[in-house]
Amino acid sequence: MPSFEYKARTKTGEIRSGIVETSSQEAALDALHRNELTVVAIHAQAGKSLFEVSFGGRVKQKDVVILSRQLATLFEAQIPVIQALRTLASDASKPKLRLTLTAMIDDINGGLALSQAFAKHPEIFSSFYVNLIRAAEESGKLQEVFIYLADYLERSYYLTTKARNAMIYPAFVFGTFIVVMVLMLTVIMPRLTVIFEQSNVPIPFYTQAIIALSLFLRQWGVVVLIALIGGAIALWRWVGTPKGKRMAHRLQLKVPVFGELYQKLYMTRFADNLRTLIVGGIPIIRALTITGDVVGNVIFQEVIQNAVESVKGGNTISAALERSPEVPILVTQMIRTGESSGRLDFILGSIARFYQKEVDSLVENLVALIEPIMIVLLGLGVGILVASVLVPIYNLIGSF
């Protein structure tokens, strides 16, 4: 949709500028007039550069977290919805987010509800986000729900970021080690191999293995690289299929140590999502359905869907969850207590806090263990490579 950059004057004479995304310049003028702005200048915005589209246009999870917190603060200060969105649109650093907020202002001025305006941008705002806002409109608790929403998104972003950052260091070190080893085997080792062959000195079996690996990489390295890239692409496409995704998510929960981390991470999301939706006024069946859609794992989505069918049949959530081995007994017992006492939202909050602490502790332990394990493995690799080079050189010197 075309974008139009404008400069306009308010009733008080204040100059305001911004961007309107509409179908035509006439529609842009109509939208500005509805906002009681006197247009001074307006022109079509030039197309975005490739750099802006690639790096400046995508709205990240962190941007949504900040936007939600800002909206919660503005609503808490009793700022009207339109004025709050205008303020955030004028301050938005991401072009995509600024255009989205401007379009939402136009939609609301055109008669759409706030939740409907958010729902028109599913690439930024999830169904979880939109349904909470819709419930807030129905209950009249927009301020409270946005505070809950901002708190939830911050917790979710913190958990996801911490788990991802825990893997950056070992992945970087391991990747660097692989690159160095390949360079040694393909550039340095062939020159030493010529010297060893000409000297006729005895070569240890581990040096012969390194020489054979070096020869293989020089002859077939490109083929291996192409095969690895092709295999990675094929695996990525297969994981995108329903069957592949289910198997990958099942494997994710079965991997030693990391499976436990993922299980606790998903239990945190389940409890936190469901609690936030219940507090926001979403009916329990709808809340469970939305939670299953956003939990992030097909296996847990199936578990939650079974809970939905159980509740529709007149049973309890805990009765369905206790039949699933993926759900810890502690969770089903606590949910049963919450259902019987009528304080399910409180119990779910306790479960979320408990498993969040468990995830934090497990991530910290993994980070503490990964570093010495990586040092030992890298030391063994470098030691074998150095020994395979130095021992024949030592034998060569001894033969003179």
Secondary structure by P-SEA (a helix, b strand, c coil): cbbbbbccccccbbbbbbbbbcccaaaaaaaaaaacccccbbbbbcccccccccccccccaaaaaaaaaaaaaaaaacccaaaaaaaaaaacccaaaaaaaaaaaaaaaacccaaaaaaaccccccaaaaaaaaaaaaacaaaaaaaaaaaaaaaaaaaaaaaaaaaaaaaaaaaaaaaaaaaaacccaaaaaaaaaaacccccaaaaaaaaaaaaaaacaaaaaaaaaaaaaaaaaaaacaaaaaaaaaaaaacaaaaaaaaaaaaaaaaaaaaaaaaacccaaaaaaaaaaccccaaaaaaaaaaaaaaaacccaaaaaaacccccaaaaaaaaaaaaacaaaaaaaaaaaaaaaaaaaaaaaaaaaaaaaaaaaaaaaaaaaaaacaaaaaaaaaac
